[in-house]
Amino acid sequence: MKTDQYYMNLALELAASARGKTNPNPLVGAVIVKNGMIVGSGLHRKAGEPHAEVHAFRMAGDHAKDATLYVTLEPCSHYGKTPPCAELVKNSGVKKVVIAMQDPNPLVAGRGINILQEAGIDVIVGVMEQEAHRLNERFIHNMLTNTPFVVSKVAMTLDGKIAAANGHSQWITSSEARESVHHLRNEVDAIMVGIGTVLADNPQLTTRLPEGGKNPVRVILDTHLRLPLDAQVTETSEAQTWIITGDGVDQNKLALFKEKGVEVITVPVTNAGLDLQHALKILFEKGITDILLEGGSELNGAFLKKSLINKYLIYIAPKLLGGRNSLTPFAGKDAESMNEALNVEIHAIEHYGRDLCITAYPLKE
């Protein structure tokens, strides 16, 4: 006999298939089971479209009566672009609802569960909760902080180098690893790099997959507006480009960028450079829910110093570069002791061709 975990895992897999398409909404999957048979299933495919429960109940039809609903996130209880799913579930005729996790959205936060329980429906919460949290880490972070979820992507050699002393870095990792990064770009709202990366590599920062893909907003941190007007990222026909710069930059050059369709955002400048917390809040207000950091060591170091990185993706190539002046992933002020090191928790290790990719999260003290 199949367990609650079995059906919830199916719902989680359904939800995960829509990665990058539901922002700012969460990833949600639903499965309806009656007498040991799946009679309905669905997922939230895209923001603004029907929620997972709606698709599942449409498929189940009359078979939903006395069935069990498995859903990866507490059914919503508020009116947004779509009606509340808690009311739909309440009136569906199901006798039991199994929920992976409570919704962190303050507009929901247990209200959907209460609606179901008050209607006499048997509700179980917490089945595969940890997996559900990981699936919706971006959404949970958004709800709790009102800032984007920041992922730092680093490609380095086995001895921890990201470039030769002269800045040359193409290519450290294999084509398989680089393709995986394009899949990451296809899932996020924005890519962020520093001006140093643009001046050194003149990248396009677009998604290049055989099947096409979504081009996220390209965000360039450029304190003194040094970005060349002919840089590839200033071509905005395929992807938007936003420059975050400091106060007091050349207004004439700023106007030229705007003529090219580039958006310029000014933030305060501190002794440490651009006010990164302020920049993240502005980006979130403009609809950016997650960011892939693809910059060099200075950008990575600045975010590390401010504890603004929520997830690390470290690609490691089986190469040794050596050298005293070869560049390392995280620059910035030198630490004076190992006590200053950030402790992380390794979540997964994957292979891409000959390369490894380590997924890690800051360890909560």
Disulfide bonds with the S-S distance in Angstrom:
none
